[in-house]
């Protein structure tokens, strides 16, 4: 993680918010579509859609 994502993670960790810090690693990480194998950034995909991730998004 870099930039704001890293700052958020570090801040959560410093304040013993370990569940939040762990969630941020998922939000700002990558995922793989189970249907086509495409790798995408979770936060990037979430930002581009109001419905969130779905099976039909490949």
Secondary structure as UniProt FT lines:
FT   HELIX           3..14
FT   TURN            15..16
FT   HELIX           18..27
FT   STRAND          30..32
FT   TURN            34..36
FT   STRAND          39..41
FT   HELIX           42..48
FT   HELIX           55..57
//
